[in-house]
């Protein structure tokens, strides 16, 4: 599995950004080839991170390219500039079900 990470700083309204990302961006990213899961994370101080898991490295890189263009064109009003975009192999994973 491979992860695609995007960090945004200077998000003016975290609640509005979260709502817009959920309504508009999640359907887009989840329709990309190799999609497994998506996470939208608050880092505090108006910084956010998205973390998406894909089947292949090419899928993860493709997602970052598409996300960069799509965010610039459609989410500029609710997200600050993307300051860091990366993709890489997940070498270790541990999970549990929580009630």
Number of C-alpha atoms within 10 A of each C-alpha: 18 21 25 23 20 19 20 19 18 16 20 15 13 18 11 14 19 17 12 16 19 13 11 12 17 15 11 15 17 17 10 15 15 18 20 15 13 17 12 16 13 15 12 9 11 15 18 22 18 16 16 22 25 25 15 17 19 14 20 27 20 16 25 20 11 15 18 15 11 14 18 15 10 13 17 14 14 20 25 21 16 20 10 11 17 13 22 16 15 13 7 6 6 4 5 5 4 4 3
